[in-house]
């Protein structure tokens, strides 16, 4: 049966493909340190007890009908207060849109701004921008970044591609790297966007920034920064993506929000009305109450961030030790999110069975089988498979699992010739 060109040409999630490989081996009894999916094992990282209690209470009070299309007012009012308190950003309730997690909001941003053939600029590696470009028929331009800038895009790298572009997709802390913009890096990029928009004719579509800051409350000794705080004149051209999925270990609770210029947010609201991508009303009620108690949120974040940082540090220190022993590996010190950037420079090596590791996918498959460790190659985030960099996500592994995997990685790499 024939289907649409879009459906025929759609590429499935590369991360889920790796996850399926891991699950198949686990079903056969293998114990694998799964560092693939950007999710949390609730037995290791449960949602806040206070949030859970508020969700249960909301259901007990029958908060089960349709919510307003842009989110319940009490939650949007809480978000207004959070933005002012934590980010010094001034937004009104009509400039906020609540949805079932952040993915519908990212997609709605693309659909609200992009016409077929419009240019979208994004760094490689980055999460899913290549897929959203495909879904919106955009001309996606992946700008490859390097370890020298911690895989964050710089003004120098982006400048040649901004002329005539409609959207610049940025994220900090960045998925997949766990690295962050410095103030100077983001200021220079903001100034490029301002200059580009000044050069455009009246009535011409401007260059917008989509700024994904879903990990902004998960930083480790680094200051999170954002475009509008640095350059207030960008407020009319910046759409933010945020929510509770990562900062509250609540990926399955499905409450995210976007905020930005009301004309764009209004169009995004209309799009999502037709899709019906609302966050459940009870969860909205609960998040509005929970997030309004800053002390309660900060208490959770303090313990939660310490637990994540301990896992990231253990992984970083383990690979740093392997590097010191002469293994062809490297790591970038953790800055934010739940990810660590790892280099495993064994492309071109041969296994004990005589199999050549031709690319990063082969290296990853080898580690899954020989070391019972599963990572995600940067090729799943828009780079090519010749690069030896990988994402490690610590949300589904215990600290003990992480410490126990390092000797297995060492043994597996030692077998390669």
C-alpha positions as a Markdown table, in Angstrom:
| # | Residue | x | y | z |
|---|---|---|---|---|
| 1 | Unk | 0.0 | 0.0 | 0.0 |
| 2 | Unk | 1.4 | 3.4 | -1.0 |
| 3 | Unk | 1.8 | 6.1 | 1.7 |
| 4 | Unk | 2.9 | 9.7 | 1.6 |
| 5 | Unk | 6.3 | 10.8 | 0.4 |
| 6 | Unk | 6.9 | 12.1 | 3.9 |
| 7 | Unk | 6.1 | 8.8 | 5.6 |
| 8 | Unk | 8.2 | 6.9 | 3.1 |
| 9 | Unk | 11.2 | 9.1 | 3.6 |
| 10 | Unk | 10.9 | 9.4 | 7.4 |
| 11 | Unk | 13.9 | 8.2 | 9.3 |
| 12 | Unk | 13.1 | 6.5 | 12.6 |
| 13 | Unk | 14.9 | 7.4 | 15.9 |
| 14 | Unk | 18.5 | 6.2 | 15.8 |
| 15 | Unk | 18.6 | 6.2 | 19.6 |
| 16 | Unk | 15.5 | 3.9 | 19.9 |
| 17 | Unk | 17.2 | 1.5 | 17.4 |
| 18 | Unk | 20.2 | 1.2 | 19.7 |
| 19 | Unk | 17.8 | 0.9 | 22.7 |
| 20 | Unk | 16.1 | -2.0 | 21.0 |
| 21 | Unk | 19.4 | -3.8 | 20.5 |
| 22 | Unk | 20.1 | -3.3 | 24.2 |
| 23 | Unk | 16.7 | -4.6 | 25.2 |
| 24 | Unk | 17.0 | -7.7 | 23.0 |
| 25 | Unk | 20.3 | -8.6 | 24.7 |
| 26 | Unk | 18.8 | -7.8 | 28.2 |
| 27 | Unk | 15.9 | -10.2 | 27.4 |
| 28 | Unk | 18.5 | -12.9 | 27.0 |
| 29 | Unk | 20.0 | -12.2 | 30.4 |
| 30 | Unk | 22.7 | -9.7 | 29.6 |
| 31 | Unk | 23.4 | -7.1 | 32.2 |
| 32 | Unk | 24.1 | -3.9 | 30.3 |
| 33 | Unk | 25.0 | -0.4 | 31.5 |
| 34 | Unk | 22.5 | 1.4 | 29.3 |
| 35 | Unk | 23.9 | 5.0 | 28.7 |
| 36 | Unk | 21.7 | 5.6 | 25.7 |
| 37 | Unk | 18.3 | 7.1 | 26.3 |
| 38 | Unk | 17.9 | 10.6 | 27.7 |
| 39 | Unk | 15.5 | 9.4 | 30.3 |
| 40 | Unk | 15.5 | 8.5 | 34.0 |
| 41 | Unk | 15.1 | 5.1 | 35.7 |
| 42 | Unk | 12.4 | 6.0 | 38.3 |
| 43 | Unk | 13.9 | 3.5 | 40.8 |
| 44 | Unk | 17.1 | 5.5 | 40.7 |
| 45 | Unk | 15.7 | 9.0 | 40.0 |
| 46 | Unk | 12.1 | 9.2 | 41.2 |
| 47 | Unk | 10.0 | 12.3 | 40.6 |
| 48 | Unk | 9.7 | 14.7 | 43.6 |
| 49 | Unk | 7.4 | 13.3 | 46.3 |
| 50 | Unk | 5.7 | 16.7 | 46.6 |
| 51 | Unk | 4.9 | 16.7 | 42.9 |
| 52 | Unk | 3.6 | 13.2 | 43.0 |
| 53 | Unk | 1.3 | 14.1 | 45.9 |
| 54 | Unk | 0.0 | 17.1 | 44.0 |
| 55 | Unk | -0.8 | 15.0 | 40.9 |
| 56 | Unk | -2.7 | 12.5 | 43.0 |
| 57 | Unk | -4.6 | 15.3 | 44.8 |
| 58 | Unk | -5.5 | 16.8 | 41.4 |
| 59 | Unk | -7.0 | 13.5 | 40.2 |
| 60 | Unk | -8.8 | 13.1 | 43.5 |
| 61 | Unk | -10.4 | 16.5 | 42.9 |
| 62 | Unk | -11.5 | 15.4 | 39.4 |
| 63 | Unk | -9.2 | 17.6 | 37.3 |
| 64 | Unk | -9.7 | 15.4 | 34.3 |
| 65 | Unk | -11.5 | 17.4 | 31.6 |
| 66 | Unk | -9.9 | 19.3 | 28.7 |
| 67 | Unk | -7.5 | 22.0 | 29.8 |
| 68 | Unk | -7.4 | 25.4 | 28.0 |
| 69 | Unk | -5.6 | 25.2 | 24.7 |
| 70 | Unk | -2.6 | 27.3 | 26.0 |
| 71 | Unk | -2.5 | 25.7 | 29.4 |
| 72 | Unk | -4.4 | 26.4 | 32.7 |
| 73 | Unk | -4.0 | 30.0 | 33.8 |
| 74 | Unk | -2.6 | 29.0 | 37.3 |
| 75 | Unk | 0.3 | 27.1 | 35.7 |
| 76 | Unk | 1.0 | 29.9 | 33.3 |
| 77 | Unk | 1.0 | 32.4 | 36.1 |
| 78 | Unk | 3.5 | 30.2 | 38.0 |
| 79 | Unk | 5.7 | 30.1 | 34.9 |
| 80 | Unk | 5.6 | 33.9 | 34.7 |
| 81 | Unk | 6.9 | 34.1 | 38.3 |
| 82 | Unk | 9.5 | 31.4 | 37.7 |
| 83 | Unk | 10.9 | 33.2 | 34.6 |
| 84 | Unk | 11.2 | 36.4 | 36.5 |
| 85 | Unk | 12.7 | 34.9 | 39.6 |
| 86 | Unk | 15.1 | 32.4 | 38.0 |
| 87 | Unk | 16.0 | 34.1 | 34.7 |
| 88 | Unk | 15.0 | 37.7 | 35.1 |
| 89 | Unk | 12.8 | 37.4 | 32.1 |
| 90 | Unk | 9.5 | 39.4 | 31.8 |
| 91 | Unk | 6.7 | 37.5 | 30.0 |
| 92 | Unk | 2.9 | 37.7 | 30.2 |
| 93 | Unk | 0.6 | 34.7 | 30.5 |
| 94 | Unk | -0.5 | 35.2 | 26.8 |
| 95 | Unk | 3.1 | 34.7 | 25.8 |
| 96 | Unk | 3.3 | 31.2 | 27.3 |
| 97 | Unk | 2.1 | 27.9 | 25.8 |
| 98 | Unk | 1.8 | 24.7 | 27.7 |
| 99 | Unk | 2.0 | 21.3 | 26.0 |
| 100 | Unk | 2.5 | 17.6 | 26.6 |
| 101 | Unk | 6.3 | 17.9 | 27.0 |
| 102 | Unk | 8.6 | 19.9 | 24.9 |
| 103 | Unk | 8.6 | 17.9 | 21.6 |
| 104 | Unk | 5.2 | 19.2 | 20.4 |
| 105 | Unk | 6.4 | 22.8 | 21.1 |
| 106 | Unk | 9.5 | 22.3 | 19.1 |
| 107 | Unk | 7.5 | 20.9 | 16.2 |
| 108 | Unk | 5.0 | 23.7 | 16.5 |
| 109 | Unk | 7.8 | 26.3 | 16.4 |
| 110 | Unk | 9.0 | 24.8 | 13.1 |
| 111 | Unk | 5.4 | 24.7 | 11.7 |
| 112 | Unk | 4.6 | 28.2 | 12.8 |
| 113 | Unk | 7.8 | 29.8 | 11.3 |
| 114 | Unk | 8.9 | 27.6 | 8.4 |
| 115 | Unk | 7.7 | 27.5 | 4.8 |
| 116 | Unk | 8.9 | 24.7 | 2.5 |
| 117 | Unk | 12.4 | 25.5 | 1.5 |
| 118 | Unk | 13.2 | 28.0 | 4.3 |
| 119 | Unk | 16.6 | 27.7 | 5.8 |
| 120 | Unk | 17.1 | 26.3 | 9.3 |
| 121 | Unk | 20.5 | 26.5 | 10.8 |
| 122 | Unk | 21.5 | 24.2 | 13.6 |
| 123 | Unk | 24.7 | 22.8 | 15.1 |
| 124 | Unk | 25.8 | 19.2 | 14.6 |
| 125 | Unk | 25.7 | 17.4 | 16.9 |
| 126 | Unk | 22.3 | 18.4 | 18.2 |
| 127 | Unk | 19.0 | 16.6 | 19.0 |
| 128 | Unk | 16.5 | 15.9 | 16.3 |
| 129 | Unk | 16.7 | 19.2 | 14.3 |
| 130 | Unk | 17.5 | 17.2 | 11.2 |
| 131 | Unk | 14.2 | 15.3 | 11.7 |
| 132 | Unk | 12.2 | 18.5 | 12.3 |
| 133 | Unk | 13.6 | 20.0 | 9.2 |
| 134 | Unk | 12.4 | 17.0 | 7.2 |
| 135 | Unk | 9.0 | 17.1 | 8.8 |
| 136 | Unk | 8.6 | 20.8 | 8.0 |
| 137 | Unk | 10.2 | 20.6 | 4.5 |
| 138 | Unk | 12.9 | 23.0 | 5.6 |
| 139 | Unk | 16.3 | 23.3 | 4.0 |
| 140 | Unk | 18.3 | 22.1 | 7.1 |
| 141 | Unk | 21.9 | 23.3 | 7.3 |
| 142 | Unk | 23.9 | 21.4 | 9.9 |
| 143 | Unk | 26.9 | 23.4 | 11.0 |
| 144 | Unk | 29.5 | 21.0 | 12.4 |
| 145 | Unk | 31.1 | 22.0 | 15.7 |
| 146 | Unk | 34.3 | 20.8 | 17.3 |
| 147 | Unk | 35.7 | 19.7 | 20.6 |
| 148 | Unk | 37.7 | 23.0 | 20.8 |
| 149 | Unk | 34.5 | 24.9 | 21.5 |
| 150 | Unk | 33.0 | 22.0 | 23.5 |
| 151 | Unk | 30.8 | 21.3 | 20.5 |
| 152 | Unk | 28.9 | 24.5 | 21.0 |
| 153 | Unk | 28.3 | 26.6 | 17.9 |
| 154 | Unk | 30.3 | 29.8 | 17.6 |
| 155 | Unk | 29.5 | 33.0 | 15.8 |
| 156 | Unk | 32.5 | 32.3 | 13.5 |
| 157 | Unk | 31.0 | 29.0 | 12.5 |
| 158 | Unk | 27.4 | 30.2 | 12.0 |
| 159 | Unk | 28.1 | 33.5 | 10.3 |
| 160 | Unk | 28.4 | 32.2 | 6.7 |
| 161 | Unk | 25.0 | 30.5 | 6.8 |
| 162 | Unk | 22.7 | 33.1 | 8.4 |
| 163 | Unk | 21.9 | 35.2 | 5.4 |
| 164 | Unk | 18.3 | 34.6 | 4.4 |
| 165 | Unk | 17.7 | 31.9 | 7.1 |
| 166 | Unk | 14.4 | 31.8 | 9.0 |
| 167 | Unk | 15.4 | 29.9 | 12.1 |
| 168 | Unk | 18.5 | 29.3 | 14.2 |
| 169 | Unk | 18.0 | 26.3 | 16.5 |
| 170 | Unk | 20.1 | 26.5 | 19.7 |
| 171 | Unk | 20.2 | 24.5 | 22.9 |
| 172 | Unk | 22.1 | 25.0 | 26.2 |
| 173 | Unk | 23.0 | 22.9 | 28.1 |
| 174 | Unk | 23.2 | 21.0 | 24.9 |
| 175 | Unk | 21.8 | 17.6 | 24.1 |
| 176 | Unk | 23.9 | 15.4 | 23.3 |
| 177 | Unk | 27.1 | 16.9 | 24.8 |
| 178 | Unk | 26.1 | 18.3 | 28.2 |
| 179 | Unk | 28.2 | 21.4 | 27.4 |
| 180 | Unk | 27.0 | 25.0 | 27.6 |
| 181 | Unk | 27.4 | 28.4 | 26.0 |
| 182 | Unk | 29.8 | 30.9 | 27.6 |
| 183 | Unk | 28.4 | 34.4 | 27.9 |
| 184 | Unk | 30.8 | 35.6 | 25.2 |
| 185 | Unk | 29.9 | 32.9 | 22.8 |
| 186 | Unk | 26.1 | 33.5 | 23.0 |
| 187 | Unk | 26.6 | 37.3 | 22.9 |
| 188 | Unk | 28.5 | 37.1 | 19.7 |
| 189 | Unk | 25.8 | 34.9 | 18.1 |
| 190 | Unk | 23.0 | 37.2 | 19.4 |
| 191 | Unk | 24.8 | 40.2 | 17.8 |
| 192 | Unk | 24.9 | 38.3 | 14.4 |
| 193 | Unk | 21.2 | 37.7 | 14.6 |
| 194 | Unk | 20.5 | 41.3 | 15.4 |
| 195 | Unk | 22.7 | 42.5 | 12.5 |
| 196 | Unk | 21.0 | 40.0 | 10.1 |
| 197 | Unk | 17.5 | 41.2 | 11.0 |
| 198 | Unk | 18.5 | 44.9 | 10.6 |
| 199 | Unk | 19.6 | 44.0 | 7.0 |
| 200 | Unk | 16.2 | 42.6 | 6.0 |
| 201 | Unk | 13.6 | 44.6 | 4.1 |
| 202 | Unk | 10.3 | 45.6 | 5.6 |
| 203 | Unk | 7.8 | 42.7 | 5.4 |
| 204 | Unk | 10.6 | 40.1 | 5.0 |
| 205 | Unk | 10.5 | 37.2 | 7.4 |
| 206 | Unk | 13.0 | 37.8 | 10.2 |
| 207 | Unk | 15.6 | 35.3 | 11.5 |
| 208 | Unk | 14.2 | 33.7 | 14.7 |
| 209 | Unk | 16.1 | 31.9 | 17.4 |
| 210 | Unk | 14.6 | 28.8 | 19.0 |
| 211 | Unk | 16.3 | 28.4 | 22.3 |
| 212 | Unk | 15.9 | 25.0 | 24.0 |
| 213 | Unk | 16.7 | 25.4 | 27.7 |
| 214 | Unk | 15.0 | 22.3 | 29.0 |
| 215 | Unk | 18.2 | 21.5 | 31.0 |
| 216 | Unk | 18.7 | 25.0 | 32.3 |
| 217 | Unk | 18.2 | 24.0 | 36.0 |
| 218 | Unk | 20.6 | 21.1 | 35.7 |
| 219 | Unk | 24.0 | 22.9 | 35.7 |
| 220 | Unk | 27.1 | 22.2 | 37.7 |
| 221 | Unk | 29.1 | 25.3 | 38.6 |
| 222 | Unk | 28.3 | 27.0 | 35.3 |
| 223 | Unk | 25.9 | 29.9 | 34.8 |
| 224 | Unk | 23.0 | 29.3 | 32.4 |
| 225 | Unk | 22.6 | 32.2 | 30.0 |
| 226 | Unk | 19.9 | 33.0 | 27.4 |
| 227 | Unk | 19.5 | 35.4 | 24.4 |
| 228 | Unk | 16.9 | 37.9 | 25.7 |
| 229 | Unk | 18.7 | 38.5 | 29.0 |
| 230 | Unk | 21.9 | 39.3 | 27.0 |
| 231 | Unk | 20.2 | 41.2 | 24.3 |
| 232 | Unk | 16.6 | 42.4 | 25.2 |
| 233 | Unk | 16.0 | 43.5 | 21.6 |
| 234 | Unk | 15.8 | 39.8 | 20.6 |
| 235 | Unk | 12.6 | 39.3 | 22.6 |
| 236 | Unk | 10.4 | 39.6 | 19.5 |
| 237 | Unk | 12.5 | 37.0 | 17.7 |
| 238 | Unk | 13.2 | 34.3 | 20.3 |
| 239 | Unk | 11.0 | 31.3 | 21.1 |
| 240 | Unk | 12.1 | 29.4 | 24.3 |
| 241 | Unk | 11.5 | 25.7 | 24.9 |
| 242 | Unk | 11.4 | 24.6 | 28.6 |
| 243 | Unk | 9.5 | 22.3 | 31.0 |
| 244 | Unk | 9.8 | 19.8 | 33.9 |
| 245 | Unk | 10.8 | 16.6 | 32.0 |
| 246 | Unk | 14.5 | 16.9 | 32.9 |
| 247 | Unk | 14.8 | 19.2 | 35.8 |
| 248 | Unk | 12.3 | 17.2 | 37.9 |
| 249 | Unk | 13.1 | 13.7 | 36.5 |
| 250 | Unk | 9.6 | 13.8 | 35.2 |
| 251 | Unk | 9.8 | 12.7 | 31.5 |
| 252 | Unk | 6.6 | 10.7 | 31.7 |
| 253 | Unk | 4.6 | 13.4 | 33.4 |
| 254 | Unk | 4.5 | 15.4 | 30.1 |
| 255 | Unk | 4.4 | 19.1 | 31.0 |
| 256 | Unk | 6.4 | 21.4 | 28.9 |
| 257 | Unk | 6.1 | 25.1 | 27.9 |
| 258 | Unk | 7.2 | 27.5 | 25.3 |
| 259 | Unk | 7.4 | 31.3 | 25.7 |
| 260 | Unk | 8.1 | 34.1 | 23.2 |
| 261 | Unk | 6.4 | 36.8 | 21.1 |
| 262 | Unk | 2.6 | 36.5 | 21.4 |
| 263 | Unk | 2.0 | 36.5 | 17.7 |
| 264 | Unk | 4.2 | 33.4 | 17.2 |
| 265 | Unk | 2.9 | 31.7 | 20.4 |
| 266 | Unk | -0.6 | 32.3 | 19.3 |
| 267 | Unk | 0.0 | 30.5 | 16.0 |
| 268 | Unk | 1.7 | 27.7 | 17.8 |
| 269 | Unk | -1.4 | 27.4 | 20.1 |
| 270 | Unk | -3.7 | 27.2 | 17.1 |
| 271 | Unk | -1.5 | 24.4 | 15.5 |
| 272 | Unk | -1.5 | 22.4 | 18.7 |
| 273 | Unk | -5.2 | 22.9 | 19.1 |
| 274 | Unk | -5.7 | 20.8 | 16.0 |
| 275 | Unk | -3.2 | 18.2 | 17.1 |
| 276 | Unk | -4.5 | 18.0 | 20.7 |
| 277 | Unk | -1.0 | 17.9 | 22.3 |
| 278 | Unk | -2.1 | 19.3 | 25.6 |
| 279 | Unk | -0.5 | 18.3 | 28.9 |
| 280 | Unk | -3.1 | 16.4 | 31.1 |
| 281 | Unk | -5.0 | 18.8 | 33.2 |
| 282 | Unk | -4.3 | 17.2 | 36.5 |
| 283 | Unk | -0.6 | 17.3 | 35.9 |
| 284 | Unk | -0.8 | 21.0 | 34.9 |
| 285 | Unk | -2.6 | 21.7 | 38.2 |
| 286 | Unk | 0.0 | 19.8 | 40.1 |
| 287 | Unk | 3.0 | 21.5 | 38.4 |
| 288 | Unk | 1.5 | 24.9 | 38.9 |
| 289 | Unk | 1.2 | 24.3 | 42.6 |
| 290 | Unk | 4.6 | 22.5 | 43.0 |
| 291 | Unk | 6.7 | 25.0 | 41.1 |
| 292 | Unk | 5.1 | 27.9 | 43.0 |
| 293 | Unk | 6.9 | 26.7 | 46.1 |
| 294 | Unk | 10.5 | 27.7 | 45.3 |
| 295 | Unk | 11.9 | 26.3 | 48.5 |
| 296 | Unk | 10.4 | 22.9 | 47.8 |
| 297 | Unk | 11.8 | 22.9 | 44.2 |
| 298 | Unk | 15.3 | 24.0 | 45.3 |
| 299 | Unk | 15.4 | 21.3 | 48.0 |
| 300 | Unk | 14.7 | 18.6 | 45.4 |
| 301 | Unk | 17.1 | 20.1 | 42.9 |
| 302 | Unk | 19.9 | 20.2 | 45.4 |
| 303 | Unk | 19.8 | 16.5 | 46.1 |
| 304 | Unk | 18.9 | 15.6 | 42.5 |
| 305 | Unk | 21.8 | 17.5 | 40.9 |
| 306 | Unk | 24.3 | 16.1 | 43.4 |
| 307 | Unk | 23.2 | 12.6 | 42.5 |
| 308 | Unk | 23.5 | 13.3 | 38.7 |
| 309 | Unk | 26.8 | 15.1 | 39.1 |
| 310 | Unk | 28.2 | 12.1 | 41.1 |
| 311 | Unk | 27.3 | 9.8 | 38.2 |
| 312 | Unk | 28.8 | 12.2 | 35.6 |
| 313 | Unk | 31.9 | 12.7 | 37.6 |
| 314 | Unk | 32.4 | 8.9 | 38.1 |
| 315 | Unk | 32.1 | 8.4 | 34.4 |
| 316 | Unk | 34.4 | 11.3 | 33.6 |
| 317 | Unk | 37.0 | 10.2 | 36.1 |
| 318 | Unk | 36.9 | 6.6 | 34.8 |
| 319 | Unk | 37.6 | 7.7 | 31.2 |
| 320 | Unk | 40.2 | 10.2 | 32.3 |
| 321 | Unk | 42.0 | 7.3 | 34.1 |
| 322 | Unk | 41.8 | 5.2 | 31.0 |
| 323 | Unk | 43.3 | 8.1 | 29.0 |
| 324 | Unk | 46.1 | 8.4 | 31.5 |
| 325 | Unk | 46.8 | 4.7 | 31.0 |
| 326 | Unk | 47.3 | 5.2 | 27.3 |
| 327 | Unk | 43.9 | 4.3 | 25.9 |
| 328 | Unk | 42.7 | 6.3 | 22.9 |
| 329 | Unk | 39.8 | 7.8 | 24.8 |
| 330 | Unk | 38.9 | 11.3 | 26.1 |
| 331 | Unk | 36.0 | 13.1 | 27.9 |
| 332 | Unk | 34.8 | 16.7 | 28.3 |
| 333 | Unk | 34.2 | 17.7 | 31.9 |
| 334 | Unk | 30.5 | 17.7 | 32.8 |
| 335 | Unk | 28.8 | 21.1 | 32.8 |
| 336 | Unk | 25.1 | 20.5 | 32.6 |
| 337 | Unk | 22.2 | 18.1 | 31.7 |
| 338 | Unk | 22.6 | 14.4 | 32.2 |
| 339 | Unk | 25.1 | 13.8 | 29.5 |
| 340 | Unk | 28.9 | 13.3 | 29.2 |
| 341 | Unk | 30.8 | 13.7 | 25.9 |
| 342 | Unk | 33.2 | 10.8 | 25.3 |
| 343 | Unk | 35.8 | 10.1 | 22.7 |
| 344 | Unk | 36.6 | 6.5 | 21.9 |
| 345 | Unk | 39.2 | 6.5 | 19.2 |
| 346 | Unk | 39.1 | 2.9 | 18.0 |
| 347 | Unk | 37.6 | 3.2 | 14.5 |
| 348 | Unk | 39.9 | 1.2 | 12.2 |
| 349 | Unk | 40.8 | -1.3 | 14.9 |
| 350 | Unk | 40.2 | -5.1 | 14.5 |
| 351 | Unk | 38.5 | -7.3 | 17.0 |
| 352 | Unk | 39.8 | -10.6 | 18.3 |
| 353 | Unk | 37.5 | -12.4 | 15.8 |
| 354 | Unk | 39.1 | -10.4 | 12.9 |
| 355 | Unk | 36.2 | -7.9 | 12.4 |
| 356 | Unk | 37.1 | -4.4 | 11.4 |
| 357 | Unk | 35.4 | -1.6 | 13.3 |
| 358 | Unk | 34.7 | 0.6 | 10.3 |
| 359 | Unk | 32.8 | 3.5 | 12.0 |
| 360 | Unk | 31.3 | 4.7 | 15.3 |
| 361 | Unk | 28.3 | 2.4 | 15.0 |
| 362 | Unk | 30.7 | -0.6 | 14.9 |
| 363 | Unk | 32.6 | 0.7 | 17.9 |
| 364 | Unk | 29.3 | 1.1 | 19.8 |
| 365 | Unk | 28.1 | -2.4 | 18.8 |
| 366 | Unk | 31.4 | -3.9 | 19.9 |
| 367 | Unk | 31.2 | -2.2 | 23.3 |
| 368 | Unk | 27.6 | -3.4 | 23.8 |
| 369 | Unk | 28.7 | -7.0 | 23.2 |
| 370 | Unk | 32.1 | -7.1 | 24.7 |
| 371 | Unk | 31.8 | -4.6 | 27.6 |
| 372 | Unk | 28.1 | -4.6 | 28.2 |
| 373 | Unk | 28.1 | -0.8 | 27.8 |
| 374 | Unk | 25.7 | 1.0 | 25.4 |
| 375 | Unk | 26.4 | 4.6 | 24.3 |
| 376 | Unk | 25.0 | 6.8 | 21.4 |
| 377 | Unk | 27.4 | 7.8 | 18.6 |
| 378 | Unk | 27.3 | 11.5 | 17.6 |
| 379 | Unk | 26.3 | 10.2 | 14.2 |
| 380 | Unk | 22.8 | 9.9 | 15.7 |
| 381 | Unk | 22.8 | 13.7 | 16.2 |
| 382 | Unk | 23.8 | 14.8 | 12.7 |
| 383 | Unk | 27.5 | 14.2 | 12.4 |
| 384 | Unk | 29.0 | 11.5 | 10.2 |
| 385 | Unk | 30.0 | 8.0 | 11.4 |
| 386 | Unk | 33.7 | 8.7 | 11.0 |
| 387 | Unk | 33.7 | 10.8 | 14.2 |
| 388 | Unk | 34.8 | 8.9 | 17.3 |
| 389 | Unk | 32.6 | 10.9 | 19.8 |
| 390 | Unk | 29.7 | 9.5 | 21.8 |
| 391 | Unk | 26.9 | 10.6 | 24.2 |
| 392 | Unk | 26.7 | 8.9 | 27.5 |
| 393 | Unk | 23.4 | 9.5 | 29.5 |
| 394 | Unk | 23.5 | 8.7 | 33.2 |
| 395 | Unk | 19.8 | 8.9 | 33.9 |
| 396 | Unk | 19.1 | 5.1 | 33.6 |
| 397 | Unk | 22.2 | 3.9 | 35.4 |
| 398 | Unk | 23.1 | 3.7 | 39.1 |
| 399 | Unk | 26.4 | 5.1 | 40.4 |
| 400 | Unk | 27.4 | 1.5 | 41.1 |
| 401 | Unk | 26.6 | 0.5 | 37.5 |
| 402 | Unk | 28.8 | 3.3 | 36.2 |
| 403 | Unk | 31.8 | 2.4 | 38.4 |
| 404 | Unk | 31.5 | -1.3 | 37.5 |
| 405 | Unk | 31.5 | -0.6 | 33.7 |
| 406 | Unk | 34.9 | 1.1 | 33.5 |
| 407 | Unk | 36.9 | -2.1 | 34.0 |
| 408 | Unk | 34.8 | -3.8 | 31.4 |
| 409 | Unk | 35.4 | -1.0 | 28.9 |
| 410 | Unk | 39.2 | -1.3 | 29.6 |
| 411 | Unk | 39.2 | -5.0 | 29.0 |
| 412 | Unk | 37.2 | -4.7 | 25.8 |
| 413 | Unk | 39.4 | -2.0 | 24.4 |
| 414 | Unk | 42.5 | -4.0 | 25.4 |
| 415 | Unk | 41.4 | -6.8 | 23.0 |
| 416 | Unk | 41.4 | -4.5 | 19.9 |
| 417 | Unk | 44.3 | -4.6 | 17.5 |
